[in-house]
């Protein structure tokens, strides 16, 4: 199970004990160990750079550029 508070709720623990279930919890979340997070970070960085450039070019074309 993940570490959501409702999975560690006293009622849930009691019910698992009644059913002879021993919970196994996931380790705490770590950004560094999740490769998809690094991929998303690179994608977002690229997207922001491209989007910002497009927004600036569009603003300049409309005459809204303040630079």
TISENU-73822 format. One record per atom (N, C-alpha, C): x, y, z. Coordinates in steps of 0.001 Angstrom, whole numbers, padded with zeros to 6 digits, always signed. Layout:
XYZ ...
END
This chain:
+000843-001179+000000 +000000+000000+000000 +000884+001236+000000 +000322+002319-000503 +001060+003568-000410 +000927+004107+001015 +001518+005238+001255 +001546+005783+002612 +000448+006803+002873 -000658+006672+002166 -001782+007580+002387 -002288+007421+003823 -002693+008534+004409 -003108+008505+005807 -004291+007560+006041 -005190+007430+005069 -006341+006554+005265 -005945+005079+005273 -004769+004740+004721 -004303+003359+004808 -003694+003069+006176 -003345+004107+006905 -002759+003941+008234 -003763+004283+009339 -004994+004511+008942 -006079+004829+009858 -006269+003686+010860 -006586+004020+012092 -006761+003019+013141 -007843+001996+012788 -008942+002452+012199 -010017+001530+011798 -009523+000523+010758 -008734+001009+009815 -008201+000124+008770 -007232-000877+009397 -006380-000403+010284 -005441-001308+010955 -006168-002397+011744 -007208-001993+012465 -007975-002977+013238 -008627-004014+012330 -009185-003546+011233 -009844-004466+010297 -008829-005418+009681 -007657-004935+009337 -006619-005807+008781 -006200-006851+009816 -006112-006443+011077 -005770-007388+012143 -006845-008458+012270 -008105-008042+012227 -009215-008994+012301 -009167-010022+011168 -008738-009558+009988 -008689-010433+008811 -007338-011121+008650 -006476-010934+009659 -005140-011518+009640 -004336-011079+008407 -004435-009802+008112 -003710-009214+006984 -002572-008372+007542 -001379-008626+007048 -000238-007818+007454 +000077-006836+006325 -000066-005546+006598 +000163-004567+005534 +001632-004463+005154 +001855-004227+003879 +003198-003956+003367 +003110-002598+002695 +003840-001638+003234 +003779-000273+002726 +004935+000012+001776 +004658+000835+000802 +005709+001291-000107 +006686+002169+000650 +007901+002264+000112 +008864+003190+000683 +008385+004612+000412 +008883+005558+001151 +008518+006956+000942 +008890+007385-000468 +008094+008287-001025 +008322+008779-002381 +009624+009555-002455 +010418+009282-003460 +011666+010006-003680 +011738+010411-005150 +011746+011700-005393 +011829+012235-006752 +013033+011664-007495 +014174+011589-006812 +015432+011176-007454 +015375+009747-007993 +014541+008900-007391 +014491+007498-007785 +013396+007213-008810 +012682+008223-009233 +011588+008023-010166 +011985+008619-011517 +012397+007769-012434 +012931+008241-013714 +011911+009038-014529 +010627+008737-014418 +009630+009471-015194 +009586+010935-014750 +009887+011196-013482 +009906+012572-012990 +011011+013373-013675 +012162+012742-013885 +013253+013440-014590 +012868+013719-016032 +012205+012750-016667 +011756+012942-018042 +010750+014089-018124 +009761+014119-017211 +008785+015203-017199 +009455+016545-016957 +010447+016591-016088 +011150+017840-015810 +011835+018366-017073 +012483+017478-017828 +013134+017899-019072 +012089+018366-020092 +010982+017642-020183 +009917+018016-021114 +009345+019385-020757 +009062+019602-019480 +008489+020883-019056 +009455+022030-019307 +010752+021791-019065 +011739+022837-019310 +011762+023204-020795 +011769+022216-021650 +011763+022464-023095 +010465+023163-023519 +009346+022672-023015 +008051+023237-023368 +007969+024704-022952 +008416+025015-021744 +008377+026398-021274 +009239+027305-022136 +010418+026801-022522 +011304+027607-023356 +010664+027890-024712 +010098+026852-025322 +009448+026996-026628 +008213+027880-026505 +007401+027653-025474 +006187+028433-025280 +006507+029897-025015 +007493+030152-024162 +007875+031532-023863 +008351+032243-025126 +009164+031562-025919 +009657+032165-027165 +008496+032497-028095 +007544+031565-028225 +006381+031809-029085 +005555+032969-028558 +005345+033029-027249 +004558+034115-026670 +005226+035464-026910 +006545+035509-026761 +007266+036762-026995 +007192+037178-028462 +007347+036209-029363 +007260+036520-030792 +005860+036988-031167 +004832+036353-030616 +003452+036757-030892 +003182+038165-030353 +003667+038450-029161 +003465+039771-028563 +004176+040844-029388 +005377+040506-029843 +006128+041451-030673 +005397+041710-031983 +004838+040663-032586 +004111+040793-033848 +002860+041648-033675 +002244+041573-032487 +001048+042379-032208 +001410+043789-031762 +002680+044031-031525 +003085+045359-031044 +002952+045499-029535 +002753+044379-028831 +002599+044415-027383 +003930+044265-026666 +005001+044082-027399 +006288+043810-026775 +006776+045035-026019 +007201+044829-024794 +007625+045946-023948 +009129+046099-023894 +009878+045293-024654 +011341+045292-024551 +012007+046367-025322 
END
